[in-house]
Amino acid sequence: MTGYVDDVVIPYDRDLGPVLFEHYGADTARRIAELAPRDVLEIAAGTGIVTRHLRNLMPETSHLTAIDISDSMMALARSKFRPGERVTFQNADAMALPFDDETFDAIVCQFGVMFFDKAVAFREAYRTLKRGGRYLFRVWDSEHYNPFASVSFEVFKRFFPDNPPRFLLDPVACHQIDPIKEKLLRAGFDPIVISVQRHEYEILDVSAFARALVYTPVLFEIRDRGGVDPEAITDALAEAFRKELGSSPMRYPMQAILFETDKR
């Protein structure tokens, strides 16, 4: 996700983070902390939302390594931690992990797998995970269950009917369970536990949420096409959300798929 540069990282963290990532991040941290792991790797850590939850709940003696390919996101993530908290931040690629075999007791990735070559990333996770270690990751379910994709795409089509920005469809393009399951099995993981997780969040500032969705890499697609003010799209998107889901507050639904598996 190299498109995340300085002008989108703040709204991503401040206005998308609480809605889309905090609830699932807290659940991830709870599940990992119950294992009392010694060394944990978080892949695609982004701005450190899940990282913060993990560090809060994991044993004090454990060590957490958080990686991402975005310098800007890693910089913001680092700012959320004090010296001595036993967290290492590193720019690294999920498909070429710069770690020795069997380094980690647990590996987590929240909403990043959609952007990887999954077969390669799963093999790398398997290689760097210790025997008996846990691999946990989430993907978004389809756009039918996630309005950040479906409502946004309909609005984008109004402004660019021939070539609407598609970035927000990418996160919801990985909802078919069987292909993911097969790649995990081929990498060596077994058993695999899969669950669907629904959640609803009350959004008070619909405009800020809409703007944060536009100020993702969608922003660069809009600029490449030209001729449309991103703020006009933000206004239209906010209005579409209010019409679809209400306001004061907007009751925003979302749905994710959780995969939990082990290295035997």
N, C-alpha and C positions, 0 to 999 in steps of 0.2 A: 504494500500500500504506500508506495513512494509518493503518491500524490498529496499526502498530508504534509503540508509545509506550514510555516508560521501563521499565516492568516486564517487557517482553518482549525488548528489544534485547540485553541482556547474554546471556541463555541462547541467543538466536538466534546471536550472534556466537561465543560460547565453545563451545557444544555441537552446534549444527547446522553451523556454518561449517567446522570441520575435516573433517566427514564428507561434506557435500554440495557444498561450494564450493571447497575448497583445490585439489584435483587439477585440476579443470576451469579454475580461475583461473590456475594455473601454466601450463597449456597455452595459454590465451588470451594470456597475457603473452609467452610464447615466440614465438607466431605473429606477434604485433604487433611485437615487438622486431626480428624478422628483417627487417622492412620499413624499419627505421631512420627512423621517422616524426618529423616536426618538431612537429606539433600533434595531440594525440589527445583525443577525447571519450569518456568512459565514461558511459553512460546507466544509470540505476537502480543506482548504485554501492553502495547499502546501507551496510554498516558498513566498507567499504573493503578487503575481502578481496582482490578482484581488483585494486583500485587499488594496494595495496601490492606485489603481484607485478609489475604494470606498471611502477611507478616503479623497482623493483629492477633490471629488465632493459632498460628503454628507455635510449637515449643520454642522457647527462647534460644535453646541450643542448636536449633536447626538452621540451615543456611538456604537462602532463596536466591536463585539466579533468574533474572528477568531479561528476555531478549526481544528485540524488534528490529526491523530494517529501517525504521524512520528515526533519523537523528532528532527531529523536532519533538516527536512523541517521547522519546527516551529522555530528552532534556526536561520536559515537564514532569515525567514520572519521577526522575531523581529528586526534583524539588519537594516531593511529598514525604521525603524520608530524612531522618536525622543521621549524623555519623554514628557508626557503631550498631546499626540495626541489623547487621548480617544480611544485607541485600547487595548483590552484585548486578549492575546493569551493563549490558553489552549489546552492541549492534551485531546481529547475526541472522542468518537465513535458516528458516525451518527445514529447508531441503538440503542443507549442508551444515549440520550442527558441528561447531568447533569444539567438541568434547569427546573424551575417551569413551570406549565401550563401558557399559554398566557403571555409569557415574551417578545416576539419580534414583532415589527411592520412589519418586512420583514425578510425573510430567503432566502439566495442564495447558490447555489452550482454549480460551473462550472466544468464539466467533472469529477465528482466524483460519480454520481449516478450509473454508470456502475459497480462499485465495491461493492455496498451494496446489502443487501436483500431489494429490493425496497418497498415491502409492509410494512415492519417494519420501514424503514427509513421515508416513507411518513406519517405513523401514528405518528411518533415522531415529524416530522416537523409540522403536524397539531396540535398536543397537545401543543407545545411550541409557536405557532403562535397566536397572538391576533385576535379577531374577526375583520374582515375587512382587515387583513394583507395579504401581497403578498408573494407567494412562487415562486421563479424563478430558473430554472436550465437548463443546457444544457447537451446533449449527442452528441457524434460524430455520424454522419451518417455512412453507411456501408463502408467497405474497398474499394468498387468501386469508392467512391468519396474522399478517403483519402489515398494518396500514402504512408504516413508514415507506414501504416499497410500493404497494398498490395505489394508494392515494397520490403519492408523489409522481409516479409514472403517468397517471392520468392527467395531472396538471402539466407536466413537462410536455405532453403531447399537444396540449393547447398552444403552447408557444413554439414548438418545433414539430409540427405534424409529420414531416417527412423523415426526421432524424432525431427523435427525442433522446436526451441523455439517459444512459442505461446503468450508470454505476450503482444506483440503489437497488437494481434487480440482481446484481451479482451476489450480495449476501444471502438472498433467498433462493439461489439457484442450486443449492446443495441439500435439498430436503428429501431426496429419495434414499431410503434407508438401506435397501439391499446392496447397491453398489458400494456404499461405504463399508458395510459389514463384510463384504467379500474382500475388499482391499485390506481390512484389518486382519482377517483370517489368513490371507496370503502372506502378510508381514510376520505372522506367528502369534498374534494375540488370541487369547482364549482363557476364560469365557468372556462373552460380551453381553453387557446389560444395557438395554436401550429404553429410554423413557421420554414421554412427551410432557413438557412443562408449560402450562399456561400461566399468565400473570397479567394483572391489570394495574395501571399506574394513573394516578390523578394528576393531570398537568394543569397548572394554574396559568402559566405563560405560554399560550399556544404559539404566539408569534416567535418567541425565542426558540421553541422547538422546531418550528418550520424553518427558521433561518439557519439553524445548525444543520439541518438536513441539506439545505442548498449549499452551505459553505463546507461541504465535504469535497472530494474530487469531482463531484457534479459541477462545482464552480468552474473548473477548468474546461469541462465539456461545454458549458454555457459560453465561456469566453472564446473558445475555439470557434463556435458557431457564429457568435457576434450578433449584434442588432437588438439584443434584449437586455434590459437592466436586471441583474440578479435580484434586486430588491422588489421589483414588480412580481417576479416569480415567487419570492418569499411571501408577499402579501396574498397572492392567489392561493398558495398552498395552505397558509394559515386559515383562510376562509373556507377552503375545501375540508380541512380537518374539522372546523367548527360545525359545518353543515352535516358532516358524516357522523361525528362522535360527540357533538355538544361542546359546551364550554362552561367555565366557572364552577367546578373544574371540568376539563375534558377527561373522560374516562377512557384511557387509551389501552387497548388490548394487545397482547403479543404472545407468541408461542415459539418455543425452542425445543430442540431435540438433544438430549443428553446421551453421550456414549461413555461408558465406563468399562474398562477392560484391563486385563493383567498380562504380565509376561511370565509364563510358566517356566 
